[in-house]
Amino acid sequence: MKETIRLAFKSLKHDTKKTRAYFLFQIFISIVICICCHFCADRGIYIQNIPEYAYEVYIIPGTSSAIQSFPPPAMFSMILIFTVSMLGFYAYRFIYQEQSKKIAIFRIGGVSTGKIILFLLSYLFPIILLAIITGVVVGFILVQVLNYGIFSFSQVAYPGMQLSVEAIFSTIIILFVQAIYYIVLTLGFVHRNQIKDVLTYSNSGNDLSDARIKQEVKSFRIIISFVGVAIVMYFLTISGNDLNSNLLFGCLAIGIATKPLIKDILISILERIKRKRYYTKTNGYFGLSFATSNLIKCYSLILILSILYQFSSCLIVFFNDNFVDLSISSALFLMATLTVMISIGFQLLTEAKQKKKEYFELFRIGKTNNDIKRIINYDLSAFLFGTYLVSMIIPCVMFGRALFDGLIHIELVMIVVGVYSIELIILYFVVKKGYYHIVKSDT
C-alpha cells in the first residue's frame, strides 16, 4: 500500500503540467459553488439583505400574513450549483485518461484492481482537495468583494465582512458529495478500462471518427419540433413581458428545438458541404467529419449551455434597471457560461485522445503537420460556430422583444452577446492548441 501511494505521489509530481488545467478548473468549480451557495443561503435572504435589492413581498389572500418571494437569482444559483457539480465529470474523465496507459501497464503486470484504484485516488485526490480548499477561500473572498462593491454604490455604510454560516456549510457539504461522486467515477472507469483501448491502434480500415456517419434528415421530427416551438412562442407572446414566462417558455423552446437543430439540420448541412468538390479534395472533408462527430457527442453540453445562457440572459434583461440585481445577474451569467464552455473544452480534448488512432491513419496516408492543423481548424470552427448559432436562437428572440418593448438598451445587449462571443473565441484558441498537441504526440 505504501509503495502504491508513493508511486502515485511521484507520478503526480512528474505530471504537474498535465494536471494544471484540471486543477484550475476544479478551483473554478469550487468558487462558483461557494458564491452560488451564498446567493441562495437562507432562502435568498443573504441577497435580500444587500442594500437596494429589489424583491417582492406576497400578501396571502384572506389573511394578514405576508411572505417574501424566493429571488430568481437565488433560484438560478441552486440550478447552477447542481449543474456545475455534474459538469466536473468531463474534466475528471479527461484527467483520468492521462493515466489510462499506466493503468493498462499495471494490468499487464498483474496489479490488482484494488491497488489501481488506490493509485488513482492517491494521484487525483490531493489535486481535488487542494483545489477545493483554494476555491472555497477564493470564493468567500470574492463574495466579500462583491458585497463591498455593491455597498459602495449604495447610501448604506459598509458593515464589514459578512459571514453566512449556512452558505459555508452548504458549500462544504456539496463539495464533499462531489468528491464522493468522483470516487464512484473512478471505480467505474477502472472496471471499464481495457488494455487494447489504450495500447493499440486499430488498422482495420479508416474510421476517421465517424467520417462515415450518415445522418438521415427526419422530416417528420423537424415539422413536429417546428410546430412545438411555434406553439411555445405563441404562449410566450401572449404572456407579455414576464420573467417567469420567459424563463419557462424560453427553456422549453430550447429543449424542443435543440435536438432537431443539431442532428437533423446542422449536421445535414455539414454533410452536404463536405461532399462538395472543394472539400472532398482538401482537408475540409476530414475536419467537417470530426465536427459532425463532436456535435453528436457534445449534444447534451450544448443543450445545457443554451438553457443556462437563456436563463442568465433573462435575469440581465429583467433586472437591468437596478445595479444590485444587474451585478448579481451578470456574475451568474459569467459563471454559468464559463463553466459549460470549459466543460465543452475538456470534452473536445477527451475526444482528441480517442481520435489519436484516426489521426495516426492520416499521418500514414501522407498528411503533414500543417494538414493536421487545417483539419483541426475546420473541425473546431464548424463545431463552435454551430454551437454559437444553436445557443443564440431563442435568446435573440428574447433580446429582440425586450428591445422593441424598451425593457433594455441596445448597448447592454451588445455587451452580453459580445462577452459570450469572446468566451467562445478564447475557447477556440485554447482548445485548438491543446488538440494539436494531443493528436501530434506519439504519432
C-alpha positions as semicolon CSV with decimal commas, in nm:
position;residue;x (nm);y (nm);z (nm)
1;M;0,000;0,000;0,000
2;K;0,276;0,246;0,092
3;E;0,459;0,169;-0,230
4;T;0,144;0,236;-0,433
5;I;0,084;0,570;-0,262
6;R;0,448;0,671;-0,303
7;L;0,431;0,585;-0,674
8;A;0,114;0,794;-0,712
9;F;0,275;1,097;-0,545
10;K;0,585;1,057;-0,761
11;S;0,370;1,039;-1,073
12;L;0,172;1,343;-0,960
13;K;0,490;1,544;-0,913
14;H;0,607;1,444;-1,261
15;D;0,270;1,530;-1,423
16;T;0,233;1,879;-1,279
17;K;0,186;2,044;-1,620
18;K;-0,066;1,783;-1,733
19;T;-0,284;1,825;-1,424
20;R;-0,266;2,205;-1,412
21;A;-0,573;2,263;-1,632
22;Y;-0,786;2,026;-1,426
23;F;-0,658;2,177;-1,100
24;L;-0,757;2,529;-1,214
25;F;-1,098;2,411;-1,335
26;Q;-1,171;2,240;-1,004
27;I;-1,078;2,564;-0,827
28;F;-1,319;2,748;-1,056
29;I;-1,595;2,496;-0,982
30;S;-1,539;2,538;-0,607
31;I;-1,551;2,917;-0,643
32;V;-1,879;2,901;-0,837
33;I;-2,038;2,666;-0,582
34;C;-1,924;2,886;-0,292
35;I;-2,063;3,205;-0,450
36;C;-2,391;3,039;-0,552
37;C;-2,435;2,895;-0,202
38;H;-2,407;3,248;-0,065
39;F;-2,662;3,373;-0,319
40;C;-2,922;3,116;-0,214
41;A;-2,838;3,098;0,159
42;D;-3,132;3,136;0,397
43;R;-3,380;3,112;0,107
44;G;-3,218;3,408;-0,064
45;I;-3,224;3,635;0,240
46;Y;-2,847;3,676;0,210
47;I;-2,910;3,853;-0,122
48;Q;-3,217;4,038;0,005
49;N;-3,019;4,190;0,292
50;I;-2,797;4,369;0,041
51;P;-2,897;4,738;0,026
52;E;-3,134;4,842;-0,252
53;Y;-3,201;4,482;-0,359
54;A;-3,544;4,477;-0,522
55;Y;-3,755;4,180;-0,415
56;E;-4,125;4,119;-0,391
57;V;-4,350;4,052;-0,094
58;Y;-4,660;3,840;-0,150
59;I;-4,972;3,900;0,060
60;I;-5,153;3,575;0,138
61;P;-5,520;3,626;0,034
62;G;-5,771;3,629;0,318
63;T;-5,507;3,669;0,588
64;S;-5,283;3,936;0,728
65;S;-4,972;3,729;0,659
66;A;-4,704;3,813;0,405
67;I;-4,417;3,609;0,265
68;Q;-4,108;3,715;0,077
69;S;-4,060;3,579;-0,271
70;F;-3,769;3,349;-0,345
71;P;-3,536;3,571;-0,554
72;P;-3,487;3,447;-0,913
73;P;-3,107;3,485;-0,884
74;A;-3,117;3,256;-0,581
75;M;-3,326;3,002;-0,776
76;F;-3,082;3,015;-1,067
77;S;-2,794;2,974;-0,821
78;M;-2,945;2,647;-0,700
79;I;-2,975;2,521;-1,058
80;L;-2,618;2,630;-1,129
81;I;-2,484;2,451;-0,820
82;F;-2,629;2,119;-0,938
83;T;-2,515;2,174;-1,298
84;V;-2,160;2,274;-1,205
85;S;-2,125;1,976;-0,972
86;M;-2,220;1,739;-1,254
87;L;-2,005;1,913;-1,516
88;G;-1,695;1,826;-1,317
89;F;-1,737;1,481;-1,476
90;Y;-1,595;1,598;-1,811
91;A;-1,277;1,739;-1,660
92;Y;-1,238;1,439;-1,432
93;R;-1,268;1,200;-1,726
94;F;-1,004;1,399;-1,914
95;I;-0,751;1,386;-1,629
96;Y;-0,828;1,019;-1,570
97;Q;-0,738;0,934;-1,929
98;E;-0,394;1,084;-1,870
99;Q;-0,336;0,779;-1,652
100;S;-0,503;0,522;-1,880
101;K;-0,177;0,387;-2,022
102;K;-0,032;0,343;-1,675
103;I;-0,344;0,153;-1,574
104;A;-0,309;-0,072;-1,878
105;I;0,055;-0,137;-1,790
106;F;-0,049;-0,219;-1,433
107;R;-0,298;-0,471;-1,567
108;I;-0,034;-0,632;-1,788
109;G;0,190;-0,657;-1,482
110;G;-0,083;-0,830;-1,286
111;V;-0,154;-0,544;-1,043
112;S;-0,486;-0,594;-0,866
113;T;-0,785;-0,367;-0,927
114;G;-0,774;-0,253;-0,564
115;K;-0,419;-0,124;-0,598
116;I;-0,505;0,050;-0,924
117;I;-0,796;0,228;-0,754
118;L;-0,570;0,322;-0,461
119;F;-0,314;0,460;-0,707
120;L;-0,576;0,674;-0,883
121;L;-0,726;0,806;-0,561
122;S;-0,381;0,888;-0,423
123;Y;-0,297;1,058;-0,752
124;L;-0,618;1,258;-0,802
125;F;-0,745;1,345;-0,456
126;P;-0,453;1,566;-0,346
127;I;-0,534;1,778;-0,653
128;I;-0,906;1,779;-0,575
129;L;-0,861;1,853;-0,204
130;L;-0,618;2,139;-0,260
131;A;-0,839;2,282;-0,537
132;I;-1,149;2,265;-0,317
133;I;-0,980;2,440;-0,024
134;T;-0,837;2,708;-0,252
135;G;-1,170;2,755;-0,431
136;V;-1,371;2,793;-0,111
137;V;-1,129;3,054;0,026
138;V;-1,118;3,250;-0,300
139;G;-1,497;3,219;-0,340
140;F;-1,556;3,361;0,009
141;I;-1,320;3,650;-0,068
142;L;-1,497;3,722;-0,398
143;V;-1,835;3,729;-0,219
144;Q;-1,697;3,992;0,019
145;V;-1,553;4,191;-0,272
146;L;-1,891;4,180;-0,449
147;N;-2,067;4,293;-0,131
148;Y;-1,819;4,576;-0,085
149;G;-1,870;4,689;-0,443
150;I;-2,248;4,685;-0,405
151;F;-2,235;4,878;-0,077
152;S;-2,003;5,131;-0,242
153;F;-2,280;5,220;-0,488
154;S;-2,544;5,247;-0,217
155;Q;-2,601;5,504;0,051
156;V;-2,570;5,246;0,328
157;A;-2,242;5,225;0,517
158;Y;-2,041;4,908;0,456
159;P;-2,089;4,694;0,771
160;G;-1,768;4,497;0,721
161;M;-1,716;4,132;0,639
162;Q;-2,038;3,930;0,636
163;L;-2,036;3,561;0,715
164;S;-2,318;3,325;0,624
165;V;-2,274;3,005;0,823
166;E;-2,539;2,829;0,614
167;A;-2,360;2,924;0,291
168;I;-2,022;2,793;0,410
169;F;-2,178;2,475;0,548
170;S;-2,371;2,414;0,223
171;T;-2,055;2,468;0,019
172;I;-1,862;2,210;0,220
173;I;-2,144;1,954;0,201
174;I;-2,187;1,995;-0,176
175;L;-1,812;1,968;-0,244
176;F;-1,795;1,661;-0,018
177;V;-2,075;1,498;-0,219
178;Q;-1,890;1,589;-0,537
179;A;-1,577;1,417;-0,403
180;I;-1,785;1,102;-0,337
181;Y;-1,916;1,132;-0,693
182;Y;-1,555;1,134;-0,818
183;I;-1,480;0,818;-0,621
184;V;-1,775;0,643;-0,787
185;L;-1,650;0,764;-1,127
186;T;-1,302;0,627;-1,051
187;L;-1,444;0,284;-0,968
188;G;-1,645;0,284;-1,289
189;F;-1,352;0,399;-1,504
190;V;-1,117;0,134;-1,368
191;H;-1,362;-0,151;-1,418
192;R;-1,438;-0,040;-1,774
193;N;-1,074;0,016;-1,872
194;Q;-0,949;-0,218;-2,144
195;I;-0,582;-0,266;-2,227
196;K;-0,644;-0,278;-2,602
197;D;-0,815;0,062;-2,595
198;V;-0,503;0,247;-2,487
199;L;-0,206;0,045;-2,612
200;T;-0,302;-0,039;-2,970
201;Y;-0,415;0,134;-3,285
202;S;-0,695;-0,002;-3,497
203;N;-0,564;-0,050;-3,850
204;S;-0,870;-0,220;-3,989
205;G;-0,981;0,049;-4,228
206;N;-1,001;0,423;-4,188
207;D;-1,264;0,504;-3,928
208;L;-1,191;0,877;-3,929
209;S;-1,410;0,932;-3,624
210;D;-1,749;0,894;-3,778
211;A;-1,643;1,021;-4,122
212;R;-1,898;0,768;-4,242
213;I;-2,171;0,897;-4,015
214;K;-2,474;0,931;-4,235
215;Q;-2,728;1,149;-4,066
216;E;-3,066;1,098;-4,224
217;V;-3,290;1,401;-4,203
218;K;-3,605;1,319;-4,013
219;S;-3,855;1,548;-4,186
220;F;-4,142;1,449;-3,957
221;R;-3,939;1,524;-3,644
222;I;-3,837;1,864;-3,783
223;I;-4,200;1,953;-3,859
224;I;-4,323;1,841;-3,517
225;S;-4,043;2,035;-3,346
226;F;-4,120;2,344;-3,551
227;V;-4,487;2,324;-3,459
228;G;-4,398;2,273;-3,093
229;V;-4,165;2,575;-3,089
230;A;-4,430;2,785;-3,269
231;I;-4,690;2,698;-3,004
232;V;-4,448;2,774;-2,721
233;M;-4,351;3,108;-2,878
234;Y;-4,721;3,194;-2,920
235;F;-4,784;3,142;-2,548
236;L;-4,471;3,343;-2,474
237;T;-4,603;3,628;-2,689
238;I;-4,945;3,645;-2,524
239;S;-4,796;3,615;-2,173
240;G;-4,634;3,958;-2,200
241;N;-4,304;4,071;-2,059
242;D;-4,297;3,845;-1,758
243;L;-3,977;3,693;-1,618
244;N;-4,129;3,358;-1,525
245;S;-4,292;3,319;-1,867
246;N;-3,969;3,398;-2,048
247;L;-3,778;3,150;-1,833
248;L;-4,034;2,871;-1,866
249;F;-4,127;2,905;-2,232
250;G;-3,776;3,002;-2,343
251;C;-3,614;2,696;-2,185
252;L;-3,900;2,477;-2,312
253;A;-3,845;2,604;-2,667
254;I;-3,472;2,532;-2,637
255;G;-3,544;2,179;-2,517
256;I;-3,775;2,116;-2,814
257;A;-3,558;2,277;-3,082
258;T;-3,200;2,182;-2,991
259;K;-3,205;1,817;-3,100
260;P;-3,354;1,869;-3,448
261;L;-3,138;2,179;-3,498
262;I;-2,820;1,983;-3,433
263;K;-2,894;1,631;-3,552
264;D;-3,137;1,695;-3,837
265;I;-3,041;2,036;-3,976
266;L;-2,689;2,141;-3,879
267;I;-2,526;1,801;-3,930
268;S;-2,716;1,757;-4,257
269;I;-2,577;2,090;-4,380
270;L;-2,222;1,992;-4,280
271;E;-2,259;1,660;-4,464
272;R;-2,375;1,839;-4,780
273;I;-2,089;2,090;-4,762
274;K;-1,842;1,807;-4,706
275;R;-1,945;1,638;-5,030
276;K;-1,869;1,945;-5,242
277;R;-1,575;1,912;-5,479
278;Y;-1,360;2,168;-5,295
279;Y;-1,399;1,996;-4,960
280;T;-1,353;1,643;-5,094
281;K;-1,014;1,750;-5,235
282;T;-0,899;1,931;-4,920
283;N;-0,866;1,864;-4,551
284;G;-1,214;2,010;-4,501
285;Y;-1,361;1,665;-4,565
286;F;-1,189;1,520;-4,258
287;G;-1,238;1,834;-4,046
288;L;-1,614;1,851;-4,105
289;S;-1,638;1,477;-4,034
290;F;-1,478;1,530;-3,694
291;A;-1,705;1,833;-3,634
292;T;-2,008;1,615;-3,704
293;S;-1,884;1,360;-3,451
294;N;-1,823;1,628;-3,186
295;L;-2,167;1,782;-3,235
296;I;-2,328;1,444;-3,172
297;K;-2,118;1,366;-2,864
298;C;-2,146;1,719;-2,717
299;Y;-2,521;1,748;-2,773
300;S;-2,606;1,743;-2,402
301;L;-2,346;2,010;-2,323
302;I;-2,477;2,235;-2,599
303;L;-2,829;2,193;-2,460
304;I;-2,711;2,284;-2,108
305;L;-2,519;2,584;-2,241
306;S;-2,826;2,709;-2,432
307;I;-3,055;2,678;-2,130
308;L;-2,814;2,847;-1,889
309;Y;-2,747;3,124;-2,141
310;Q;-3,121;3,183;-2,183
311;F;-3,182;3,179;-1,806
312;S;-2,898;3,416;-1,717
313;S;-2,979;3,648;-2,010
314;C;-3,338;3,674;-1,885
315;L;-3,212;3,781;-1,544
316;I;-2,998;4,052;-1,702
317;V;-3,285;4,176;-1,922
318;F;-3,547;4,194;-1,648
319;F;-3,315;4,319;-1,371
320;N;-3,110;4,570;-1,571
321;D;-3,270;4,876;-1,410
322;N;-3,116;4,808;-1,068
323;F;-2,740;4,799;-1,011
324;V;-2,755;4,530;-0,741
325;D;-2,975;4,299;-0,947
326;L;-2,765;4,358;-1,258
327;S;-2,440;4,287;-1,072
328;I;-2,565;3,957;-0,931
329;S;-2,721;3,853;-1,264
330;S;-2,400;3,939;-1,453
331;A;-2,190;3,735;-1,210
332;L;-2,423;3,437;-1,256
333;F;-2,412;3,481;-1,635
334;L;-2,031;3,471;-1,640
335;M;-2,008;3,173;-1,406
336;A;-2,271;2,971;-1,594
337;T;-2,137;3,025;-1,945
338;L;-1,771;2,984;-1,849
339;T;-1,833;2,660;-1,662
340;V;-2,015;2,494;-1,953
341;M;-1,765;2,623;-2,210
342;I;-1,471;2,487;-2,012
343;S;-1,653;2,155;-1,985
344;I;-1,701;2,157;-2,363
345;G;-1,326;2,222;-2,396
346;F;-1,244;1,921;-2,178
347;Q;-1,491;1,707;-2,375
348;L;-1,327;1,808;-2,705
349;L;-0,980;1,731;-2,571
350;T;-1,104;1,396;-2,442
351;E;-1,238;1,320;-2,789
352;A;-0,897;1,421;-2,930
353;K;-0,736;1,150;-2,716
354;Q;-0,983;0,896;-2,853
355;K;-0,918;1,012;-3,211
356;K;-0,540;0,968;-3,193
357;K;-0,555;0,640;-3,380
358;E;-0,751;0,808;-3,659
359;Y;-0,501;1,090;-3,686
360;F;-0,234;0,820;-3,689
361;E;-0,403;0,683;-4,000
362;L;-0,398;1,031;-4,155
363;F;-0,022;1,053;-4,098
364;R;0,015;0,712;-4,258
365;I;-0,162;0,820;-4,579
366;G;0,072;1,118;-4,614
367;K;-0,087;1,402;-4,420
368;T;0,164;1,651;-4,277
369;N;0,154;1,851;-3,955
370;N;0,019;2,152;-4,147
371;D;-0,257;1,933;-4,290
372;I;-0,347;1,818;-3,939
373;K;-0,363;2,182;-3,822
374;R;-0,604;2,263;-4,105
375;I;-0,820;1,962;-4,021
376;I;-0,839;2,073;-3,658
377;N;-0,920;2,427;-3,772
378;Y;-1,213;2,301;-3,986
379;D;-1,328;2,077;-3,701
380;L;-1,329;2,336;-3,421
381;S;-1,451;2,625;-3,637
382;A;-1,753;2,431;-3,763
383;F;-1,829;2,286;-3,419
384;L;-1,809;2,614;-3,224
385;F;-1,991;2,814;-3,492
386;G;-2,272;2,558;-3,485
387;T;-2,278;2,572;-3,105
388;Y;-2,297;2,950;-3,118
389;L;-2,587;2,951;-3,364
390;V;-2,790;2,690;-3,174
391;S;-2,744;2,859;-2,836
392;M;-2,824;3,210;-2,968
393;I;-3,156;3,150;-3,147
394;I;-3,404;3,168;-2,856
395;P;-3,211;3,436;-2,657
396;C;-3,207;3,654;-2,971
397;V;-3,588;3,634;-2,983
398;M;-3,600;3,740;-2,619
399;F;-3,349;4,023;-2,677
400;G;-3,544;4,145;-2,979
401;R;-3,871;4,163;-2,793
402;A;-3,710;4,335;-2,493
403;L;-3,559;4,597;-2,725
404;F;-3,891;4,650;-2,902
405;D;-4,071;4,699;-2,569
406;G;-3,798;4,927;-2,433
407;L;-3,701;4,696;-2,145
408;I;-3,330;4,704;-2,230
409;H;-3,085;4,923;-2,419
410;I;-2,905;4,804;-2,729
411;E;-2,568;4,871;-2,562
412;L;-2,637;4,616;-2,288
413;V;-2,748;4,356;-2,544
414;M;-2,426;4,414;-2,740
415;I;-2,221;4,369;-2,422
416;V;-2,394;4,042;-2,330
417;V;-2,365;3,897;-2,681
418;G;-2,009;4,030;-2,714
419;V;-1,891;3,873;-2,388
420;Y;-2,048;3,542;-2,488
421;S;-1,880;3,559;-2,830
422;I;-1,541;3,643;-2,679
423;E;-1,569;3,343;-2,445
424;L;-1,623;3,113;-2,744
425;I;-1,334;3,269;-2,937
426;I;-1,098;3,220;-2,643
427;L;-1,222;2,861;-2,609
428;Y;-1,142;2,804;-2,978
429;F;-0,779;2,912;-2,949
430;V;-0,716;2,731;-2,620
431;V;-0,869;2,403;-2,738
432;K;-0,702;2,429;-3,080
433;K;-0,358;2,440;-2,920
434;G;-0,428;2,152;-2,681
435;Y;-0,599;1,947;-2,953
436;Y;-0,299;1,963;-3,186
437;H;-0,058;1,881;-2,904
438;I;-0,260;1,568;-2,819
439;V;-0,303;1,425;-3,169
440;K;0,054;1,511;-3,273
441;S;0,225;1,338;-2,979
442;D;0,327;0,973;-3,014
443;T;0,226;0,967;-3,383
